[in-house]
Amino acid sequence: MRNNVLSQSKLYDELYSSEYISTLYDRHMEETFFKISDNYYFLPNLFKICLKDRIILDIGCGGGNVGTKIIDKAEYIVNLDISFNALLHARKKFGFKKSRYINGDVIVLPFREGSFDIVVGYCTLHHIEDIDAAAKEISRVLKKDGLFLCFEPAQRYNWFEFWSDLLKIPYPITSFLKKIYLILQKKFAKRDNSVKIFKDLNLKETERHFLKTPSQYRSAFKKSDLTDIKVRTILLEFIPPRFLSINNRRFVKFIFKLSDLFHKLGIAKEKGKFIIIEARKI
């Protein structure tokens, strides 16, 4: 497990060592799809909480994409990341204004009990192998009545699997079509910015992910002192993902609303592109 922490640190130190690569990575995170998913799902859940006079811990802050959105609303933000270079990149974005930067590990948080009103994480927990330890540490550093909010990628359930399950396509046909799908997927993956980034760095993307199911997250946080745990999946991938990368905001929003409707109807309820986790310390 310690080897994983070191490899994560090395990976993102490399990622943020180049100004060009780190800027490209930030640009990827600011694409239309991520912007709308933030505004449609993550930020509304965060902004419904009063951030005024609140001390916030951003775990796995990376380049500070979350911090830049909430810095003016919060009392103080502590940005924590396993990568020292990521913290340097974040500091360039918003300096020391109501901010502190800590190089540390989520499963051994370097803070006293009850230090924070809110702990947030954006695509952080799937980099952590021992999710039980992370949940306990998050609970420990939260104040009484403190809130945890996290936005995580889910285990892949692609558009091909969605329609195969929904239409109950026979296995022989599904197997044949899947081979064609994988060939096309490799072709379009070459155009993906994130794939290009990790290819340039000579890194394997699959080595840094420990994707969990909603039930695994529920189980981990139930073992901590957190209560009122809400874990839900969002954004069914029922069309090829490249269509979500277009700059037509109305179209992308329509896809989000249609996905929500599928979930309300009970279709692939535990499946989705992302998982939102909310919990409170009573």
N, C-alpha and C positions, 0 to 999 in steps of 0.2 A: 504493500500500500504506500509505503514511504517512497518507493521508486516511482509510483504514479505521480505523487506530488512534485517530485523533482523533474519528471518529464514534462508535466504541465507548466512548471515554472520556466523550463528551458524553451518549450515550444512558444510561449507567448512573449518571452524575452526576445526571441528571434523575430517574432511577428512585429513587435514594436521597436525593434532596433533600427529599422529602415523607415525614414520619414515617408518615403514613397509608398511602401507597403502598408504602413499604419494608416496613412491618409486614404489609400484605396480601400482598406478594410472598413474605415469609418464611413466612406461613401457608400459601400455595400449595405451597411446597417441603416443608411438614410434613404435607401431606395423606396419607391412608392409603397411597395408591399409592407415594409417594416414601419414606415411612417403611419400608414393607415391602421395597421394592426395595433400600434402603440396608442393612437388616438381613439380607436374603436374599443379596445379591450383593456390594455394595461393601465394607461394614465387615468381613465375614468374611475377605475377601482382605487387608484392611489389618491386622486384629487377629491374623492368623496369624503376622505378623511381630512380633518383640519391639520395642516402641516405647520401652522404658525406656532412658534415657541416649542417645536418638537426637535429633538436630537435624533438624527437618522443615520443608520449604518447601511452602506451600500456594499454588500458582499460580492466579490468578483466584479468589481466596478469596471475593469478593463480600461478603455480610453475615456471613461466618464460620460457616456451617452445618457445615462439616467440622471446623473448629477446635474448636468447642464439644464435639464428640463425642470428641476425642482429646487435649485439653489436659491432662487429668489423667494420661494414660498416657505422654506424651512428656517429654523433657528440656526442649525449647524449640521453639517454633513461630514461623516467620517467615511472616507473611501478606502476600502480594503481590497487588495489583490495579491495573488501569489507571485505575480510578475512585477519586478521593480521597474522595468521599462514601460509597462502599461501605466503605472502610477505617474511616471515622468510625463508621459503623453497626456494623461488626464490633467495634470497640474498646468500644462501649457494652455489648456482650454479655459480654465477658470481660476487659475492662480490659487491664492490662499484666502480668497473671500469666503468667510464662514466655513472653511474647509480644512480638513486634515487628511493626510495620506499615510496609510499603514501597509507595510509589506508583511502579509501574514496568511495563515491557512484557516479556512472556514471550520475545519474539524478541531482546531485548537485556537480559538479566538483569544487574542491577547488583551482582553478587557475584563473588568470586574462584573460581578452579577448585577443585573438591573441597570445597565449603563445607558440603554437606548429606549426611546419611545416607539420607534419604528425600525424594522429591519426589512430592507428590500433586496431582491435579487433579480437580475435580468439575464436569463440564459446562463445560469451559474451552477445549479445543482447537478446538471447532467455531466459535469466535469468531475464530480466527486464520487468515488467508489463506495465509501462508507456513509450512506445517507442517514443512517440511524445516529451516528456520532454528530453529523452536521445538524440534525434536527435538535438534538439535546443542547448543543452549543448555542444555537439560535435562541432557544427557549431560555437558557441561562442568562444571556446578556440583555434580554428584554426586561423592561420594567413591568410592574403589575399593570394590567390593562393595556399592555403594549401589543402592537400589531405586526404580523409578518405577512408580506406579500411577495410572491415570486411568479415569474413568467418563464416557463420552460418548454423546450421542444419535446414533443412526444415521440414514442416509437413510431416509425414510419408506417403509415397506412395510405398508400398512394391511390390515385384516382382509378387506376386499373383494378386494384383489389376492391375498391368501393363498388364499382359497377358490376364486377363479377359476383360479389356477394349479394348485391341488391337484386340483380336479375337472375340469380341462381344459375349461372352459366355452367354447363357440364365440365368436369375436370379436363378431359382431353382437349377441348376447345380452349379452355383457360390456359392450359400448359403451353399450347402452340402460340396463342396470342401474347403470352408473357415473354416468350423468347423474342418476339418482334419488338415488344415494348422495351426490353432491356437493351436491344441494339440501338433503338431510337434514343433511349435515355442517355447512353454513353455519348451519342452524337451531340445532343443538346447540352450535356454537362460541360463540354469543352467551352461553352460560351458563358458559363457561370463564373462570376468574379471570385467567389470564395474558393472554388476549385482551382482557379488560376493562381490565387495567392499561395495556397498550400503546395501547389506544384512548383512554384518558383522557389519556395523555401525547402523543397525536397522533403516534405512532411506528409505522413499519411493521416488523413482526416479521421479515419475510424479509430485511431489509437487513443483519442482523447475524449471519447464519449461513453457514458454509462447511462444510457437512456432508461427511464423507469416508466412503469404503467401508473395510471391514477391510483390503483389499489395499493401499489408499493409505496407511493408517497403518503397516502392516508395511514397506512400501517406504521410508517416511520414516525410521523408527527403525533400519532396517538400514543406512542411510547414516551414522548417528551411530556413536559408540563403544559403544553398548549392545548387549548380547547376551541370549540366553535370552528372546527376544521372544515374548510370547504375546498374541495378539489374538483375541478371540472375541465373537460376538454373543449377546445374551440377550433373553429376553422377546419371543416372537413375538406380534404383535398380531392374534390370530385371532378376537377378539370386538370389538365397538365399544368404543373407549377409555373412554367414559363409565361403563361397568360396572366399570372399574378404579378409579374415583373413589369408589365406595361405601365405607362404613365397616365392611363385613363382612370382617374380617381373614382368616378361614378361607377364604372364597371367593377372595379375591385370592391367597392362598398356593397354593390349589389350581390357579389359572390359571397361576401361575409354574411349578409342578411339571409341569403338562401341557405347557407351553411347552418346558421342559427335555427332556421325553420326545420331543417332535417333533424337536428338534435332535439327540438321540441316535440317532433313527431316520433321520437324514440328510435330513429334510424342511426345506427352506428354510434350510439350515445357515448360510449367510452373511447371512441376513436377521434382523432383530430390531429392537426399539425402542431398545436401547442396545448399546454396545460397551465391553468392558473391555480395557484395555491394561496389560500388565505387562512390565517389562524390567529388566535388571540390568546394572550396570557392573562388568565383571571387571577 
